[in-house]
Amino acid sequence: DIPSLLEAMRELGVPFVNGSRYLPGVRRTQASYKRYFANKLFSLLTSVLIDVHLTDMACGYKLMTRDLFEKLNLKEDRFGFEAELIIKCGRMRRNWITEVPVHYYPRNAGEGKKLRNADGLRIMRTIIKYGLFRL
């Protein structure tokens, strides 16, 4: 999937490419409905706040230029990182973000999937913090 992100960056001339498990044509095994719903809610809220259409804010596949990364001054860690990253990038310029389809094979708790409800609340707090307030 990484070559697809690189190709989109080169062809479209954008400094940020986000992978999406929910674009048409993606083959995937379904994540839990709770995680799916939470991701869709977070993606929709972020899309509205920065006026960029996102389908999968929580996808781990992200590619950006070094120049952009150095300008973002990121502060969050853990699960708040992705929300801060996308919101700050989208605020710089809306047309800087594009999404490409990626394949998805979910892990279970034994393989490292350790998201808790508190992590979802942290993501929501980060979206509100950076989406409503320009920090």
N, C-alpha and C positions, 0 to 999 in steps of 0.2 A: 504493500500500500504506500510506502514511502516514495517510490518513484512517481506515483500519481500526484502526490502533493508537490513534489519538485517540478513536475511537468506543468501543473496549474500555475505555480508561481512564475515560471519562465514564460509561459504562453500568455498569461493575463497581465503580467507585470505588477502583481500585487505583492506587498511585503508580508502578508499573513494569510495562511491557508489553514482552515479547520477541517478535520475529518468529520464525516457524518455517517452514522450507522442507520440513518432513517431516510436517506435520499432514495429515489427510485432506482431499482436495479441492484440494490444491495442484498446479498444473501446473508442471512444472519439467523442465529438461534435466539429466540426471544428471552430477554432479561425478565426479571420479575415485574409484575404489573406495577408494583409500588415504585420501583426504580424508574420504570418507563414513564409513569405519570409524573414523578418528581422532575425528571429530566425535561420532559415536555413543558411543564410549568415554568421551570427555570429558564429554558430557552425562549419561551414566549415572553416572559417578563423582561428578559434582557433585550430581546428583539424590539420590544416596544420602547424601552428606555433609551436605546441608542439608535433606533430607526434603521436596523439592519436585520434582514431575515435570516434567522438561525434555526436549524432543525435539531442540532445536537451539541449543546454547549458543553456537555460533560464528556465528550469523546476525548480520549487521551492523545489522539493523533493531531498534533499541531506543528506547524512549520512557520518560522518567521525569520526575517533577515536579522543579522547581528545589529545593524544600525537601529532597527525598530526596537529590538530588545533593550538596547542601551538607553533609549529615550523613555521607556515606560516607567522606570522607577517603581518596580513591583515590591510590595510589602507583605502580601498574604502568603501563607504557606498551607499545606494540606489541601483540603477541598475548596477553600476560598480562592486559591490561586487562579483557577481557570476563569472564574467570574471576573476577578479583577483584571486579568489579562485581556479578555475579550472586551470588556467595557472600556478600558483605557484605550485600547487599539481602535475600537469603533468611534470613540469620541475624537480621536485625532483626525480621522477621515473615514467616512462611511464606506467608501468604495475600496477600502484597503482589505476588507475581509471577504473571502470566498470560501465555499465549502466544496469538498469532493467526497464521493462515496468511499467508504472503507469497509472491510469485512469485520465481522464481530462474532466472537466465540466467547460467551460469558464464562467467568470463573465462578466457582462456588466458594463458600466460606472456608473450606479446607484448603483451597488453592490460593487464598489471599484476599477474597472479597470481604472486607471488614467494615463496610459502610454502616453507620448507625444513624438513628433518627437525629442525634445531636449534630452529625455531619451535615445533614440536610438543612437543619436550622442555621448552621454556620454559613452554608452557601447562600441561603436566603438573606441573611444579615449582610453578607458581602455584596450581593446584588443591590440591596437597598442602600448600603453605605456608598458605593461607588456609582450606582446608577442614578440616585436622586441627588446626591451631593458630590460636587466636583472636588474630590480629595486627591 
